[in-house]
Amino acid sequence: MGSTATCYIQWFMYYLGVDIGGTAIKAGVVDDAGRILESGRIPTVTNDLGAFISTLSGLIRGFQKSVQIGAVGIGVPGLRSSRTHIIETSPNIPCLTKVPLEAELANQLQVPVITQNDANVAAYGEFLFGAGRGARHMVHLTVGTGLGSGFILDGKLFDGALGYAPEFGHTVIDPDGRPCACGSRGCIETIVSATGILITAREKMANAPPTSDAVFEAARRGDRAALEVFEETGRYLGIACANLINLFNPDMIAIGGGVMASGDMLLEPARREARRRAFGPSFDHCAIVQSTLWPEAGVIGAAMLARDRLN
Ligand SMILES: [Zn+2]
């Protein structure tokens, strides 16, 4: 038996994906196959820019110590200009107003950094490695506190002229409807979101639970009024899907986010309603499915976006 010499060559490159939320920042080292190898999280500082940047760069440095990071991708809950790369505004993180976050972090960390809207990076992750594998035209919705959206058109992430698209959650479906956080009224997000579910629950239930999770629990126990809340929310989700199907003729609408723990309780009325309203041949082609990467789609998508920009 001869001796064998083993030569390790590092040809893998790793990317760091960061998902900034209103309460926590999650990060993960991701390989080319979209696998998360190591992850971490810290609380989000919302009103002190210096502290926000120093905690975020501290988190990233921690990963840089253990593995070589090729590039960092960051999903930000707000509007990021694709021309200037500046974060213009972030409703839930007020300190992120007109901040050149990419330049600031790249300078401190000596690694390429790219930012993108959080709903867009989640869509990209789901497209590459989740429910959207094999699709060419895909819509991804994130039903959480609000209703996030991301479009993959012809295999590419679409973000409009200045990087601010899509804001499908702020499509108006009732001109005199509920007031929305965006300043308008009757946006689909005022109904199809955790916030919307709570308001609907207060309208329909004598003793409405304090959170949308508790409304879901009540529905699971068979509470009639709580079931009606999900039926109605699902119907509006279906109207949203019908509009998207008619607009884009997509291969797939994948839906993720915390509220989707309710699964078929929302998806079944949504599919029924979309079938009633969308053009038949377009509806028949479009799968309406639950995301498979939630809650990691953002971290994976952000890392892969950084990879793609680097290569
Ligand atoms: Zn709105």
Residues whose N, C-alpha, C, O or C-beta is under 5 A from the ligand:
A	BS01	ZN	G169 H170 C180 C182 S184 C187
